[in-house]
Amino acid sequence: MELSLGIFAILPLIILLILSLVDGGLERRFLTLSYMAGQLLCWTIGVLGCFYFIPHASHNYPVGSYELSMILVNLITWSSLIAGLIAVPFQKNQKQYQPFTTLPTQQTACGLKLTAILSILFLCANYYAGKLYAYANFGNQLEEVPTLYILHELRILQYLFFFFMGTQLHSVLLSLRNIILMGILLFSILLVNLTGTREMGVQALLFFLGGGLYAVNFKQIIKLFLGLGLFAIVFFIIIGFARSENFFDSNIDSRLQRIWQELTTSRSHWLEYGKPFFFRVSEDLVGQLVIHNVTERSQFIGIENFERITNIFLPTFILQDTLPIDDGPERLRDHHALPISNFYTANITFLADSFERGSYAFVLATSFLLSYWLGLFGRYLHHLENPVLKAMMLIAFAYTSFRLYPHSVLRVINIMTYEFIRDMILIGSVSSLMGIMVNSYSTQHTIQQNKPTS
């Protein structure tokens, strides 16, 4: 039954994607589609993957009814479909609009140079600020280390480089240019994964593919996605094994040796590879635990802790002893007995948090409102006149929308307001610098052309 419900939950994503291709609204609904894809990745691939491919004895805590979870996922996706079509109505007779059109070459070339410099600066700053050993030394309290906190707040800037790399892809997939670009990408993923934070590598890969949408056709992107996606999954699993033994206390040489050892060592049973992948994608089944506990207790918390929204635009270092906006970790510790600490955290998931707050109705309402907001924001981005600025923002916020599924309701509100505004300012600043570079180049080119010949 749960498998049928899981498959049925995918239908709204397919319907919205087809409608978006028919009426040319793909870019305007791209954020909503990304949000739906993230939810389905977590609950239909991750959670059902754990159910079907990992023995129940491997679970560290009761996980309850998978059928109930799939009903909730259907509420998420079907409400998203309705909200997406209300925010961006289907227009049957609209003139066909071609999404992801090629970007101006001169602007993307300038963008690549500028963001390459920013990416290198971030890499050096992260290293010298102690990012390599941050997890072992500071855990999740980056605000205690001002430099690391600031770098974390500005992190969107380092991923724009991978977006612009994607825009440089050649239509011939196995061309020398593409091989060099993918080589730089894979090497960069290796570097960022040396910190043990696998998400940074996944983000770099998705930004690269996002930029590729503006350079090659959809079929080629699918091929790249399958090829690089397979690599990402393997590397994701390998890093998980490599960091299991004193990884965060090791130097760079030891970490590289550990990764190489895991890559070259065969394991006797495929489940050893499957467990970390499905557990990680499902957020370690924490959402399942929350849903199970709420069902057992039949108690809902409503808008508990919503008063923290008043601090939503205040940086963490200003708040000091004030409780954080994200109440997910503390509720997992206090209400669900998980050993949350500075060095171990877990994600409550948007679906499970919504269910704990108000059962089915709250899940339906929160997903509808969130999808409607993403649809409106997608419409706003669509009307930006600068095509490169629009493309940067679309891919950046699509990734953010895709990664909303692990977070609590309050954390999602924080992302949709403060973090969206912050990243818009940062990306807009990069776009302005690119404009200055392009204008400077054009002026120099004009002067050289007007020089009298001897």
Phi, psi and omega in degrees: 000316181296327179292317178298317178295322178296318178294320180297328180291340180282335185304316180301322178297316180295317181298312182294324178294316180296314179299323180292326177287327182288315185260009177073022182259022185298314181295321182292330180257010187296324180291318178296317177298320180295317178300314180297320180297321178296315178299317181291324177301314182293313192265326181269325178270309183291302185292312178293330175298318176297321183293318187269333188247350181239130181301145181297338178294341181283346181282137182273352182205161181296139184245355172071207187272119174288331179297318178299317180298320180291330174295317179294322177297321177298321176298320179298308189284320181289323176292326177294320178300312182296314181296321179298322180281337174284317180293320178232087185300146176289132182238099188297320186263011180293144176299136183302130177247130182272112181283159175054051179287157183301136182272155179304127186299317183297320180291318180292327177294316177295319179298321179296316180295314182296312183287335174296317177297316179298318181296318178294319178298318178296319180299313180294316181296319178299319181294311183287340176276354176096020182298327182299327182246013187298319183295319181290326186269322188239348184065228183263003184270066182293336181294343177284345178243096189309317182297314179295323179296315180296317178298323178295320179293330182263011192300334182300332184295326184284343181269345178296333176301318181290327174299312182291330173298319179297326180290347181267002181299143178268151181297335174272108191301323183264026177288161181300320180300314181294322179297318178295315180298316181290329175296317177297318180299311183294322177295320178295320178298320177299316182297312184291333180282349176296339175286348184088358180266099187289333184297328181298321178292319178296320180295318178300317180297315182290325175295321177299313179293326176297318175295326179296335178301333182267002184240325182232169183282172188297322180296321179292324177296321178299317178298316178297319181298317181293316181292307180289329178295321177296317177300316182298319180296314179299313181294323177303314181291317182298316179299323178299317177290318185296325186271009184283341184233099175053029183296318187287344177264356185274159175277181185297316181300317181294322179293318178297318179296320179296316179297315180297321179297319179291325179293327187259359181258123179277143179250152192283337186223132186295337180296335178297330176277324184289323183303304182300323182294306183294321179297318183291317180295326179274009184057044177058026179059022179297319177300321178298320178298315181298314180299318179298312182295319179296319179296319180294320185273334184056040179237135180236148189257355177061231184259034176306135179074005180292345176295344180289346180300334181297340180261015193295333182258010179261127179300154184300321184291342176277325183294328179055250187277000178291143180297143181294156179297319180285110181264004183301306182301316183291326178288325175297325179285313188276325185262336187234011170059032174272144185282060181290133177210184179296335183251001172217124177225168179212160182254129184287336184075142183298319182295312183292321178296317178300319180294320180292334182279328184194032175058210187299318184298319181291321177300313180298314184291314183295319180292321178298311182296319180295315180294323178296317179297318179295324177295317178296319180293323176297322176296320179297313180299324182298332184267003175294136185281327180283112185295325181287319176300315179300316181294316179301313181293320182298313181290319180298313183282337173293319177296316178301318179295320178299326185263023177280338189299330182283346196267160175287167180299316180295321178295321179295319176300318178299318180293317184291343181247281185302309186289326176296316179295315179303311183289329175297319179295316182294314180292322176298325178294318177297318179298321179295318177297322177297319178299319178296318179296317181295316180296322179295318179296317181295320179296315179297320180295320179294319180298317180295323179291328183272356179296133179292139179274140182279000000 
